[in-house]
């Protein structure tokens, strides 16, 4: 049964890898933050600061730690060539990190299960449709996950001297990745190793604080970008909404994880501590406005690792049956893990027929219509846009503010919008590019554009073309 399931899941993963590699060469993104991150790395490689004052032109904001951008920046030939080549290199880096994280997950799962169960569970995780875009698009999440899981494995193997820098590095990549160190400290404490737990916590805190201090010293706007700009934006509906969707999409693995807990194989195990801590902390971090499914990546990884223990129960139960029964059971298990959640019947049917995991069709279709692009190539001067993807096509200064963040900072007195508004009212901008919602664009009930900015754009800029993007040029 196990090897039939593994073979079929590997076939599905091969198809997934094919889609990932196809997407790596496409302009279309599965997540808006990918282009912003690629743009920041491109700007850095060309000599700009890694962290800029996001309140000043060109309004670039880098909300993550420096590790992944600086690592990608080592591929200078690709990153200097343009934002798109930088994006493509970043996607390959993400896919590499995803593969590395899955290998570490198998090693962690093997500690509480058999090898076949560990491999099947992690293959199911790699094919989870809710996380599929995050495994191949240019983001920092899987790199941070890899380091955190590697730190957990080192701690489980009693190699604290290796675990501490790995767990601190995960935080340096993404500032919400603290579940690993909290789980290790609580696990040690519960086992009665309190002095060791305190040493771990102190060593991790000292290393993380030292790293943050060095980055802040080198880049004075580091905390402005990564902390100040984002702290007060809360969305209380996001955690239950996102968690409900993830629970539906990963229902088989969650059931198996519960079976493993019920079995008692996870009692006093680090894997269980990580699962409990990551669930709580992921729910808290998802309160941040703009959160998405990737905020639950740690919990999903923990649930997958625990699911391997439950899978052993299933494999042992079917193991004594005939080969035909085992083959059928293995095929059924692979189908359940490889298809999207049964709650989305249309998506599941499409995935079954097209074998595309419900991903957007024609992901390499051109993003923009010819007419607005032709106008953009003729105008001179900076362009203000709410669509960072336009950076893939324009070889000119592009102002790409995170309007939602600036709106919040403006309300708290941290952003003076007079320079931006004056640039619009004096018509110094060659063009303004808006998204589908135009000046009334919203996300989760929050306006992108505040009244004074919206009125300034409406008074001074008029539509110049039909089609995407929504292009405005100065009124005459």
N, C-alpha and C positions, 0 to 999 in steps of 0.2 A: 504493500500500500504506500509506504513512505516514498519509495523510489519512483513510483508512478506519479505521485503528486509532485515530487521534486522535478522530474523530467518535464511535466506539463507546465509547471510554474516557470521553469527556466526558459521554455519556449515563449511563454508570455512575456517574460522579462527581456528576451531578445527583441521582441517586437517593440517593447517600451523603449529599449535602448536605441532602436532604429528611429523612433519618433523623436527622442531626445536629440540625436545627432542631426536629424533633418531640421529640427527647430533651431539648432545652434547657428545655422546659416541664414536665418530669416529675420527680417526687420520686426515683424510682429512680436510683441511680448505678451507673456501670460500674466505679468505683474508690472504695474507702473514704476515701482521702485527700481527695477533692473536698469532702465535707461539712466535714471538719476545717478545710480551708483557708478555706471560706466562713464558717464559724463564727468563725475568728480575725479575718477582715476585718470581720465584723459587730461583734464585740467591740471592735475598734480604732475603728471609725467612731462607736460609741456612747460613746467616751471612754476605753476601756481601753488599756493599753500594747500595742504591737505584739508585743513579746516579754515573756512573763511568766515567773515562776519556776514551771516545770512540776512542781516538787515540792510546791507548795502549791495549795489549792483556788482556782479550779475545775480545776486541773491541765491548762491549755491548753498545747500544745506546737506551735510553728511552726518546722519544720525547714528552711525555705527562706529565701533572702534577702529583703530588704524591698521590692524593686522592684515585683513583680507585686501584692502585697497593697496597697501604697500607691497604685499606679496605679488599681486597682479601687476603692479607697477614695474616689477623686475622684467616683465616681458615688454621691454620698451619699444621694440619694433612694431608690435601689434597695437600697443596703446597710443603711440604717437601718430599712427596712420589715420585715426579718426575714432569717433565715439562708437561707430558700429563694430569696427575691428576689436575695440576694447571690450564691447559687449560680448562678442563672440568668444574671445579668450576667457572672459569671466564665466560664461556658460560652461566651458570645458573644465574650468576650475571647480565649479559647483558640482558637476557630474563626478569628478574625481573625489571630492569630499563626500558625496553621497555614497559612493562605492566603499570608501574607507570607513564611514560610519556604519554601514551594513556589516562589514567584516567584524568590527568591534562588537556589534550587537550579537552576532553569531557566537563570538567567544564568551560574552557574558551569559547568553542563554544556555550555552553548553554547560555552564557551572550548575545549572538546576535541571537539566534535561539531557536527552540523548542528542547526538549530532543530527540525525534526520529531523527530529522535532525542532531543533534550533534553526536549521536551514529553512524548513518549510515556513515557520513563523516569520522569519525575516524576509523571505521572498514575498509573503503576503503583505508585509509592511511596505516593501519597495513598490508594490503594485497598487497600493491604496489610492483610489482616484482623488480623494480629497487633498492629498499631499503631492500628487503627481507633478503639478507644475513647479512646486518648490524644489524638487529634486534636480531640475535641469535648467531653470532660469537663474540668471546671475543674482544671487542673494548670499548673505553671510550665514544663513541659518544652519545649513548642514555642516559647514566648517566648524561652527561653534559646537554643534551637537557631537561631531567626531571627537573634539578635544575633551568635552565633558565626559563622554562615554569612555574614552581612553583613560581619563583620570579615575573614573569609577573602577575600571578593570585593574588599574595599578593599586588602588586602595584595597580592593578585594584580595589582591595577591601580596598584601602587606608591604608594598613598595611606596610608602608615604612620601619619600623624597622625590619620587617621580610624579605622584598624584597631585601634589600641591601646585607645581608650576603648570601642569596641564589644566587643572581646574581654574587657576587664575587666568590662564590664557583664554579660556572659553569666555570668561567675563570681559576680557579685553576686546574680544571680537564683537560680542553683543551683550549689552549691559543688563539684560534680564536673566542671564544664565548663571544663577546661583543655586539651582536645585541640587546639583551634584555635590557641592561642598556641604550644604545643609544636610543632605541625606547621609553622607559619610560621617559627619560629626555626630548626628543623632544615633546612627548605627553603632558607632564606637561607644557612645555614652550608654546606650541601652545594654551593651555587652559588659559594662562595668569598667571599660578602659577610659575613664574620665580624664585622666591626665593627658593621655594620648589624643583624645578628642579636642582638648583645649589647645594642645600644641598644633594640631592640624588647623584649627580655626585661626589661631594667631599667625601661623606661617602663611596661610592663604591670604588673610587680611593685610598683612605687611607687604606681601608681594603684589597684590592687586592695587593697594594704595600707592606703592612706589611706582608701578607702571603708569597709573593715572596721573601722578604728579609729574613724571617725566614728560608724558604726552602734553599735559597742560602747559608745562614750561616751554616745550618746543612749539606748540600751537596754542596761542592764548585764547582762541575761540573754541577750544575743544569742548569744554563744559557747556558753553552756550548752545552748541549744536546738539550734543548728546543728552543733555539733562534739562537745562533751563527752558528750551523750546518746547518740551513735550510733557513735563510733569503734570500740569493742571488740566489736561484734556482727558475727560473721563466719559466712558460710554457704558452705562450700567446694564444695558441690554445685550452687549456683545458676548460676555462669557457664556451665559446659558444658551444663546442662539448658536454660537460656534460649537460649543460642546455637544449640543444636541445633534448637529449635522455630523460631527466627527463620530459620535457614538453610533449613528446609523450606518455610516460608511465603513466603520471598523467593527461592526457588531460581532462577526465570528471570532475575531481575535480577542475582543473584550470578554466574550463568553468563555473562551478558553483560559484567559487570564484569571477570571473568577473561579473556574474549575481548579486551576493550579493553587490558588489561595485556599480554597475549600479542602483540597487534598492535603494541605499542611506542609507541602514541600518548600514553601517560601517563609516559613516561620523563622524569625530572627535573621533573615537574609537581607543583604544590602539592596538587592533588586527590589524587594518589597518596600523598603524605606524610600528608595528613589521614586517608585511609583506613587506612593502617598504624597511625598513632598512635591513632586513635579505637578501632580494634579492641583494641589492648592496654589502653588506659585504660578502655574500657567493661568489659572482662573483669575488671579490677581493681576498679572501682567496684561491679560486680555481686556482689562478695564480701560486701557489706554485707547482713546479714540483713534480709529484707523487700524485697529488690530484685525488680524485675519487668521486663517487656519494654521499658518506657520507658528503662531504663538503657542500652539498645543503640540508642537513637534516633540518636545521632551517627554510629555506624558504618553504620546503615541508610541515612542520608542520604548518606554518603560513597560507599557502594557504588552507590547510585542514580545519583549524579553520574558515577561511572566507567562505569556500565552504558551510558550514552548513547554512549560511544565504541564499545562493542561493538555497539550497535544500528545504528550507521552501517554496519558490515560487512554486517549482515543486510539493511538497506534497499538498499544498493548491489547486493547479490547478486540481489535480486528486482526491482530497478528496471527491468531490461531486458525483463522478461516482459510478457505480454499483460495487458490490464486485468482480465480475469476472474481470472487467477492472482494478480495483485496485490491485488485485492479480497478473495479468499479468504485470502491470507496475512495481510492486515491484520486481518481478522475473527478469524483464529486467534490472532494475537498479542494482540489486545485481550482475547480470552477467557482466555488463559493468564495475563495480568497482572491481570485483574479478579477471577478466582475465587480462593478460598482454596487453601491447599496441597493437592496431590493426595493427600498422606499422610492427610488427614482426609476420607475419602470421603463420610461422612454429611454433614459440614458443607458440603462442596463441592456435593453434590446439593441440599441445602436452599437454599444460596445461589443455585443455578441456578433452582430452582423458585419460591422466594419473593422472590428478588432483595433480600435483606436483609443480605447480607454476614455471615451467621451470628450476628447480634446477638441478644440475648435477646428472645424474643417478649413482647408486652404490656409494654413497658418503662414504660408509664404506669399499670400496675396499682398500686392502693394498697399501700403497704408494710406497714401494720399492720392487725391485726384490730380490730374495734370494741370488744370487751370490755376488753382491757388499756388501750386508749386512754381509754375512759370512766373507768376507775379512776384513771389518771394525771391526768386533769383534775380529779379530786375531791381528791386528796391534797395536802397543803401541805408545802413545804420542798424542799430540794435533792434531786436525783435523781442517783444514781451509775450510769453506764452503760458497757458495753463496745461499744455501738453508737452511734457519733456521729450516725447518720442520724436518731435520735430528736429531735435539735435542730431538725429541720425542722417538727416538730409541737408541741413544748412551748414555751410562753411562760413559762418559769420557769428558775431556776438549774439548770443541768445540768453535773455533773462528768463530764468525759470524759477520764480519764487514758489515756495510751498504756501499758497495763499491761505489755506486753513490754519497753518501754524502761525503765520504772520498776523492773521486776524485775531487769534487768541493772544499773541504777544502784545498786539496793539491794545486790546482790552485791559491788559495788565500793566500797561505803561512801559513795556519793554521794547516797543517798536514805534518810532516816529515815521508816519507814512508820508510826510510832506515831500520828501525827495522823490518818491515814486509817483505821487499824484502830480507834482510839478512837471515831471518828465512827460506825463500823459497830457496835461493841459497845455504845455508848450509845444506839443506834437514833435518832440525830439525822437520819438520811437518811429521806426520805419513801418512797423505793423504790430498788430495785436492778434494773437491766435487764441481762440476759445475752444472749449470742448463742446460736446453735444448739448449741454444745458445752457450754453451761452452765458450771459451775465447773471442768470438765475441758477447757476450750477450749485448743487448741494451734494453732500455725502453724509448719509446717516443723520439727516435733519439739520446739518450745519451748513451755513452759507459759505461758499468759497470767497466771495467778494463782499466787502463791507460797503455801506451806502455811499460814502464819499468816493471810494475807488470806482464803484459801479457807475455812479453819475458822471465821473470824469471821463471814463471810457465812452459812455453813451453820447456825451456831448461832442467829443473830439474825434471819434473814429466811426467809420461807417463800413458796412459790408462791401467787399471788393470782388467776391467770386462765389460761385456755388460749389457745393461739394465739400469734402473733408480735405484739410482742416477748415474750420470756420474762421475765415480771414477778414480782418478789419484793417483799413488803411486810413491815414489822416483825412478828415473832411476838408474840402476846398472852399 
